[in-house]
């Protein structure tokens, strides 16, 4: 069984998708696997900052990007988010 840090997993798999989303492309992060294999932990994480999952890290990246580019104008659009477990 291999183990990895949550942030390393996010940087390898999630960050490129979030970067594409911030450039206007569609993106999906899909967790699929056997019951008990760690999908919920991978996506949500736990309470400690170093144990944050893909979802909290993605939202953090999105809000960081928005704050860095505060001079740009963003249009509000309602987007449905589906989380299936």
Secondary structure, DSSP 4 states (H G I P E B T S, - for coil): -----HHHHIIIIIHHHHHHHHTT----------TTSSHHHHHHB-SSGGGB-HHHHHHHHHHHHHHHTTTS-------------
